[in-house]
Amino acid sequence: MKSISLMGRSIPLAPFCLILLASSLWPEMELLVPSLPAMKVAFGVTDGEIQQLLTANFVGFLCGVLLAGALCDSWGRKKTIIWGMALYLCASVFAIWAGDFSLLMGARFIQGLAVTAPIVAGSALLMDLTAGPGQIAWMSFSTAMITICMAVAPLVGAWINVCFGFQGNLWAIFLMGLIGVIPMIAVPETLPPEKRKSLRLRPLILGYSAVIRNTRFMTLSVAMCVLAAAYWIYSGVSALYMVDFLHMDQALFGNYQAPIVGAFAFFSLCINWFYKRWGLFPCLKVGIFSMCLGTVTLLTLALIGIEDARLTTIFMMCFVAGMVPVNSLLIPSAINQLPLDLQGSGQSMIQGLRLFIASLGTGFLGVVYQGPFLPVAMILFTAFACGSLLIWIGRSYIEDSPDNNRVIGGGH
């Protein structure tokens, strides 16, 4: 494997290329959201209709993530990444030149469908290449780079939108993907042909059916996913709320979105330290308290008619900070409820559940949202209540053991 020299040490190049790929793809939504108000005006659509751009992307991701793992094991890691990225880049170009809103919706769906291939196959390839003692360090570095890029993306997206309009944001998504895929030339294939599985639909369906019937896994997974989905739902409406309803300057929007993503990034990077120092259950309790503070306050402010960008940002930071322990520390407990041969399907199911719930939420919000924050606050509080209830129901399934260290990592 090719390597680079850093401070006298030889470091493999391929993991850096894979981390660059992931870091170029995950911030896509944060780059797009600042441009939604401008898109709404350009296409002459309503708040609810413009939010369907996110719903279409979520639905595409949901469809793709359930197949990406099987393709990865059948075609090989690198081939899946290359073909997925080719389709993603074609859809990104189509989105730039789409003159009709329905065509843009279609492009967003294909983007979501295609991007699952490089995300899932890239993660598998990174784990193959970093097997051994250094794997945890590489995975932690990957999480750190992705979360940092996601924290910076709203600021960059807002600046691009002010300077170049919404098409500039669409161009940025395309260019980020192109930059991410070019270094894949240096990455080797890790799955030899003799170890590849035939792509058969029946075993895939039976595997997911067995995962869904596992109530222990589903209890913990839905608890995690409903909270992550709530954040995505807020992100989808945040620009419309602040720019259109609160009449904020578009150039300032990133200053309010970035701290929320930054809070998620910071605590995702620190969660392993908190876990080792406090233990799993104290971390979960602090997280639930922080989410409770954020959602209850946001709902109260909305009910009494206080619409304020600063207060919304502060208490959304409380929500996402509290969300991190749940989304990071419960993954091992959920996955360990499944037999070894179903754990890959379980990982895909968690990603799919997040997107399914998010697509339902954004679709519902697109119907009821009229400007004030109350519908969003109600969704956030409902997600918190459901997530907390499921954690309490599944508390006996939660494992507090050193084995959790091997898979800790925040899920956005």
C-alpha positions as CSV (number, residue, x, y, z in Angstrom):
1,M,0.0,0.0,0.0
2,K,1.3,3.5,-0.8
3,S,2.3,5.6,2.1
4,I,3.5,9.1,3.0
5,S,6.2,10.2,5.3
6,L,5.2,12.3,8.3
7,M,7.7,13.3,11.1
8,G,9.9,10.4,10.0
9,R,7.1,7.8,10.2
10,S,5.6,6.0,7.2
11,I,1.8,6.4,7.2
12,P,-0.5,4.6,4.7
13,L,-2.0,6.9,2.2
14,A,-5.2,5.0,1.5
15,P,-7.0,5.7,4.8
16,F,-6.4,9.4,4.3
17,C,-8.1,9.2,0.8
18,L,-11.1,7.4,2.3
19,I,-11.5,9.9,5.1
20,L,-11.3,12.7,2.5
21,L,-14.0,11.0,0.5
22,A,-16.3,10.7,3.6
23,S,-15.6,14.3,4.6
24,S,-16.6,15.6,1.2
25,L,-19.9,13.7,1.2
26,W,-21.4,14.0,4.7
27,P,-21.6,17.8,4.8
28,E,-23.8,17.9,1.7
29,M,-27.0,18.8,3.5
30,E,-25.3,21.5,5.6
31,L,-24.0,23.1,2.3
32,L,-27.4,23.1,0.7
33,V,-29.6,24.3,3.6
34,P,-28.5,27.9,3.5
35,S,-29.7,28.2,-0.1
36,L,-33.2,26.9,0.5
37,P,-34.8,30.4,0.8
38,A,-33.2,31.5,-2.4
39,M,-34.4,28.3,-4.2
40,K,-37.9,28.8,-2.9
41,V,-38.0,32.3,-4.6
42,A,-36.3,31.1,-7.8
43,F,-38.7,28.2,-8.4
44,G,-41.8,29.9,-7.0
45,V,-42.7,27.2,-4.5
46,T,-43.9,27.2,-0.9
47,D,-42.0,26.5,2.3
48,G,-43.5,23.1,2.4
49,E,-42.5,22.3,-1.2
50,I,-38.9,23.4,-0.8
51,Q,-38.5,21.2,2.2
52,Q,-39.4,18.2,-0.1
53,L,-35.9,18.6,-1.6
54,L,-34.6,17.2,1.7
55,T,-37.3,14.6,1.9
56,A,-36.5,13.3,-1.6
57,N,-32.8,13.1,-0.7
58,F,-33.7,11.2,2.5
59,V,-35.9,8.7,0.7
60,G,-33.2,8.1,-1.9
61,F,-30.7,7.5,0.9
62,L,-33.1,5.1,2.6
63,C,-33.5,3.1,-0.6
64,G,-29.8,3.0,-1.3
65,V,-28.5,2.2,2.2
66,L,-30.5,-1.0,2.3
67,L,-28.8,-2.2,-0.9
68,A,-25.3,-0.7,-0.6
69,G,-24.0,-3.3,1.8
70,A,-25.0,-6.1,-0.5
71,L,-23.4,-4.4,-3.5
72,C,-20.3,-3.8,-1.5
73,D,-20.0,-7.5,-0.8
74,S,-20.8,-8.5,-4.3
75,W,-19.0,-6.0,-6.5
76,G,-16.1,-5.2,-4.2
77,R,-15.5,-2.1,-2.2
78,K,-13.7,0.1,-4.7
79,K,-15.9,-0.7,-7.7
80,T,-19.0,0.1,-5.6
81,I,-17.4,3.5,-4.6
82,I,-16.5,4.4,-8.2
83,W,-19.9,3.5,-9.7
84,G,-21.8,5.2,-6.9
85,M,-19.7,8.3,-7.2
86,A,-20.2,8.4,-10.9
87,L,-24.0,8.4,-10.5
88,Y,-23.8,10.9,-7.7
89,L,-21.7,13.4,-9.7
90,C,-24.0,13.0,-12.8
91,A,-27.0,13.7,-10.5
92,S,-25.2,16.7,-9.1
93,V,-24.6,18.2,-12.5
94,F,-28.2,17.5,-13.4
95,A,-29.3,19.4,-10.3
96,I,-27.2,22.4,-11.2
97,W,-28.9,22.7,-14.6
98,A,-32.4,21.6,-13.6
99,G,-34.8,24.4,-14.7
100,D,-37.9,22.8,-13.2
101,F,-38.5,22.0,-9.6
102,S,-39.7,18.5,-10.2
103,L,-36.4,17.8,-12.1
104,L,-34.5,19.1,-9.2
105,M,-36.4,16.9,-6.9
106,G,-35.5,13.9,-9.1
107,A,-31.9,14.9,-9.0
108,R,-31.9,15.1,-5.2
109,F,-33.5,11.7,-5.0
110,I,-30.7,10.2,-7.2
111,Q,-28.0,12.0,-5.2
112,G,-29.3,10.4,-2.0
113,L,-29.6,7.0,-3.7
114,A,-26.1,7.1,-5.2
115,V,-24.2,8.5,-2.2
116,T,-24.9,5.5,0.0
117,A,-22.6,3.4,-2.2
118,P,-19.4,5.4,-1.4
119,I,-20.4,6.0,2.2
120,V,-21.1,2.3,3.0
121,A,-18.3,0.8,0.8
122,G,-15.8,3.5,1.9
123,S,-16.5,2.7,5.6
124,A,-16.1,-1.0,4.9
125,L,-12.9,-0.4,2.9
126,L,-11.5,1.8,5.7
127,M,-12.1,-0.9,8.3
128,D,-10.5,-3.5,6.0
129,L,-7.4,-1.4,5.5
130,T,-7.0,-0.4,9.2
131,A,-7.6,-3.8,10.8
132,G,-5.6,-4.2,14.0
133,P,-4.6,-1.9,16.9
134,G,-4.7,1.3,14.9
135,Q,-8.3,0.8,13.7
136,I,-9.9,2.7,16.6
137,A,-7.5,5.6,16.0
138,W,-8.3,5.8,12.3
139,M,-12.1,5.5,12.9
140,S,-11.9,8.3,15.5
141,F,-9.9,10.5,13.1
142,S,-12.5,9.8,10.4
143,T,-15.3,10.9,12.8
144,A,-13.4,14.0,13.8
145,M,-12.8,15.1,10.2
146,I,-16.4,14.5,9.2
147,T,-17.8,16.4,12.1
148,I,-15.4,19.3,11.7
149,C,-16.4,19.6,8.0
150,M,-20.0,19.5,8.9
151,A,-19.5,22.2,11.5
152,V,-17.8,24.5,9.0
153,A,-20.2,23.7,6.1
154,P,-23.1,26.0,7.2
155,L,-20.7,29.0,7.3
156,V,-19.3,28.1,3.9
157,G,-22.8,27.4,2.4
158,A,-24.1,30.8,3.6
159,W,-21.1,32.6,2.1
160,I,-21.5,30.8,-1.2
161,N,-25.2,31.5,-1.3
162,V,-24.6,35.3,-0.8
163,C,-21.8,35.5,-3.4
164,F,-23.0,33.1,-6.1
165,G,-26.6,32.3,-5.4
166,F,-28.2,28.8,-4.9
167,Q,-26.5,27.4,-8.0
168,G,-23.2,28.1,-6.3
169,N,-24.2,25.8,-3.4
170,L,-25.1,23.1,-6.0
171,W,-21.8,23.6,-7.7
172,A,-20.1,23.3,-4.3
173,I,-21.7,19.9,-3.7
174,F,-20.5,18.7,-7.1
175,L,-17.0,19.9,-6.6
176,M,-16.7,18.5,-3.1
177,G,-17.7,15.1,-4.5
178,L,-15.2,15.4,-7.4
179,I,-12.4,16.3,-5.0
180,G,-13.3,13.4,-2.8
181,V,-13.3,10.7,-5.5
182,I,-10.1,11.6,-7.4
183,P,-7.7,10.3,-4.7
184,M,-9.5,6.9,-4.9
185,I,-7.0,6.1,-7.6
186,A,-4.5,5.4,-4.8
187,V,-6.8,3.1,-2.8
188,P,-6.5,-0.6,-3.4
189,E,-9.4,-3.1,-3.5
190,T,-9.5,-5.2,-0.3
191,L,-12.2,-7.8,-1.1
192,P,-10.7,-10.5,-3.4
193,P,-13.0,-12.0,-6.1
194,E,-13.1,-15.4,-4.4
195,K,-14.6,-13.9,-1.2
196,R,-17.4,-11.9,-2.9
197,K,-21.0,-13.0,-2.5
198,S,-23.6,-13.3,-5.2
199,L,-26.2,-10.6,-5.2
200,R,-29.4,-12.3,-4.2
201,L,-32.6,-10.5,-3.2
202,R,-34.2,-13.3,-1.1
203,P,-31.4,-13.6,1.6
204,L,-31.2,-9.8,1.8
205,I,-35.0,-9.6,2.5
206,L,-34.8,-12.5,5.0
207,G,-31.9,-10.8,6.8
208,Y,-33.7,-7.5,7.2
209,S,-36.8,-9.3,8.3
210,A,-34.9,-11.1,11.0
211,V,-33.4,-7.7,12.1
212,I,-36.8,-6.0,12.3
213,R,-38.3,-8.9,14.4
214,N,-35.5,-8.5,17.0
215,T,-37.4,-6.3,19.5
216,R,-34.3,-5.6,21.6
217,F,-32.4,-4.3,18.6
218,M,-35.3,-2.3,17.3
219,T,-36.1,-0.7,20.7
220,L,-32.6,0.8,21.1
221,S,-32.2,1.6,17.4
222,V,-35.5,3.5,17.1
223,A,-34.5,5.4,20.3
224,M,-31.3,6.6,18.6
225,C,-32.8,7.2,15.2
226,V,-35.8,9.3,16.3
227,L,-33.5,11.8,18.0
228,A,-31.1,12.0,15.0
229,A,-34.0,12.4,12.7
230,A,-35.4,15.3,14.8
231,Y,-32.1,17.2,14.3
232,W,-32.3,16.7,10.5
233,I,-35.9,17.9,10.5
234,Y,-34.8,21.1,12.3
235,S,-31.9,21.6,9.9
236,G,-34.2,21.3,6.9
237,V,-36.4,24.2,8.2
238,S,-33.8,26.3,10.0
239,A,-33.0,28.6,7.0
240,L,-36.6,29.1,6.1
241,Y,-37.4,30.0,9.8
242,M,-34.5,32.4,10.3
243,V,-34.2,34.0,6.9
244,D,-37.9,34.1,5.7
245,F,-39.8,34.3,9.0
246,L,-37.3,36.2,11.3
247,H,-36.0,38.2,8.3
248,M,-32.4,37.5,9.1
249,D,-29.7,38.5,6.6
250,Q,-28.8,35.4,4.6
251,A,-25.1,36.1,5.2
252,L,-25.6,35.7,9.0
253,F,-27.5,32.4,8.8
254,G,-24.3,30.3,9.0
255,N,-23.4,32.1,12.3
256,Y,-26.5,30.5,13.9
257,Q,-26.4,27.1,12.2
258,A,-22.7,26.5,12.7
259,P,-22.7,26.5,16.5
260,I,-25.4,23.8,16.6
261,V,-23.4,21.6,14.3
262,G,-20.3,22.6,16.2
263,A,-21.8,21.4,19.5
264,F,-22.5,18.1,17.9
265,A,-19.0,17.9,16.5
266,F,-17.3,18.9,19.8
267,F,-19.2,16.4,22.0
268,S,-18.8,13.7,19.3
269,L,-15.0,14.1,19.6
270,C,-15.1,14.2,23.4
271,I,-17.6,11.5,24.1
272,N,-15.0,8.7,24.4
273,W,-13.3,10.8,27.1
274,F,-16.5,11.4,29.0
275,Y,-17.4,7.7,28.7
276,K,-14.1,6.5,30.2
277,R,-14.3,9.1,33.0
278,W,-18.0,8.7,34.0
279,G,-19.3,5.5,32.5
280,L,-22.2,4.8,30.2
281,F,-25.3,5.4,32.3
282,P,-24.1,8.7,33.8
283,C,-23.4,10.0,30.3
284,L,-26.8,8.9,29.1
285,K,-28.5,10.6,32.1
286,V,-26.6,13.9,31.4
287,G,-27.5,13.6,27.7
288,I,-31.2,13.1,28.4
289,F,-31.3,16.0,30.9
290,S,-29.6,18.3,28.3
291,M,-32.2,17.2,25.6
292,C,-35.0,17.7,28.0
293,L,-33.8,21.2,28.8
294,G,-33.5,22.1,25.2
295,T,-36.8,20.7,23.9
296,V,-39.0,21.8,26.9
297,T,-37.6,25.3,26.7
298,L,-38.0,25.5,22.9
299,L,-41.6,24.3,23.2
300,T,-42.4,26.7,26.0
301,L,-40.9,29.7,24.0
302,A,-43.0,28.7,21.0
303,L,-46.2,28.3,23.0
304,I,-45.9,31.8,24.5
305,G,-44.9,33.3,21.1
306,I,-41.3,34.1,21.6
307,E,-39.5,33.8,18.3
308,D,-35.8,34.5,18.7
309,A,-32.9,33.2,16.7
310,R,-30.4,33.3,19.5
311,L,-32.5,31.5,22.0
312,T,-33.4,28.9,19.3
313,T,-29.7,28.3,18.6
314,I,-28.7,28.0,22.3
315,F,-31.4,25.5,23.2
316,M,-30.9,23.5,19.9
317,M,-27.2,23.3,21.0
318,C,-28.5,21.7,24.3
319,F,-30.5,19.2,22.3
320,V,-27.8,18.1,19.9
321,A,-25.2,18.0,22.8
322,G,-27.5,15.7,24.7
323,M,-28.2,13.6,21.6
324,V,-24.5,12.6,21.2
325,P,-24.3,10.2,24.2
326,V,-27.4,8.3,23.0
327,N,-26.3,8.1,19.3
328,S,-22.7,7.2,20.2
329,L,-22.9,4.9,23.2
330,L,-26.0,2.9,22.4
331,I,-24.8,1.6,19.1
332,P,-22.8,-1.3,20.6
333,S,-25.7,-2.4,22.8
334,A,-28.1,-2.4,19.9
335,I,-25.8,-4.2,17.4
336,N,-24.8,-6.8,20.0
337,Q,-28.5,-7.9,20.3
338,L,-28.1,-9.4,16.8
339,P,-26.2,-12.6,15.8
340,L,-22.9,-11.9,14.1
341,D,-24.1,-12.7,10.6
342,L,-26.9,-10.0,10.9
343,Q,-24.8,-7.2,12.4
344,G,-24.0,-5.8,9.0
345,S,-27.7,-5.6,8.1
346,G,-28.2,-4.1,11.6
347,Q,-25.8,-1.2,10.8
348,S,-27.6,-0.6,7.5
349,M,-31.0,-0.7,9.3
350,I,-29.9,2.0,11.7
351,Q,-28.9,4.3,8.9
352,G,-32.2,3.4,7.1
353,L,-34.3,4.1,10.1
354,R,-32.8,7.5,10.6
355,L,-33.6,8.5,7.1
356,F,-37.1,6.9,7.1
357,I,-38.1,8.8,10.2
358,A,-36.5,12.0,8.9
359,S,-38.3,11.7,5.6
360,L,-41.6,11.3,7.4
361,G,-40.9,14.3,9.7
362,T,-39.8,16.6,6.8
363,G,-42.9,15.5,4.8
364,F,-45.2,16.2,7.7
365,L,-43.5,19.5,8.5
366,G,-43.9,20.5,4.8
367,V,-47.6,20.2,5.2
368,V,-48.1,22.0,8.6
369,Y,-45.2,24.5,8.7
370,Q,-46.4,28.1,8.1
371,G,-43.5,30.2,9.6
372,P,-43.6,30.1,13.4
373,F,-41.4,27.6,15.3
374,L,-44.2,25.8,17.2
375,P,-44.6,22.8,14.8
376,V,-40.8,22.3,14.9
377,A,-40.7,22.5,18.6
378,M,-43.5,20.0,18.9
379,I,-41.7,17.5,16.7
380,L,-38.5,18.0,18.7
381,F,-40.3,17.4,22.0
382,T,-42.2,14.4,20.7
383,A,-38.9,12.9,19.4
384,F,-37.3,13.5,22.8
385,A,-40.3,11.9,24.7
386,C,-40.3,8.8,22.4
387,G,-36.6,8.4,22.5
388,S,-36.4,8.7,26.3
389,L,-39.3,6.3,26.7
390,L,-37.7,3.7,24.5
391,I,-34.4,4.0,26.3
392,W,-36.2,3.4,29.6
393,I,-38.0,0.4,28.2
394,G,-34.7,-1.0,26.8
395,R,-32.6,-0.1,29.8
396,S,-31.9,-3.8,30.6
397,Y,-30.5,-4.4,27.1
398,I,-27.9,-1.6,27.5
399,E,-24.4,-3.0,28.1
400,D,-21.8,-1.0,30.0
401,S,-18.6,-2.8,29.3
402,P,-15.1,-1.9,27.9
403,D,-16.1,-3.6,24.6
404,N,-18.1,-0.5,23.9
405,N,-14.8,1.4,23.2
406,R,-14.3,-0.4,19.9
407,V,-17.3,1.0,18.1
408,I,-18.0,4.4,19.8
409,G,-18.6,7.1,17.2
410,G,-21.3,9.7,16.8
411,G,-23.9,9.2,14.1
412,H,-25.2,12.3,12.3
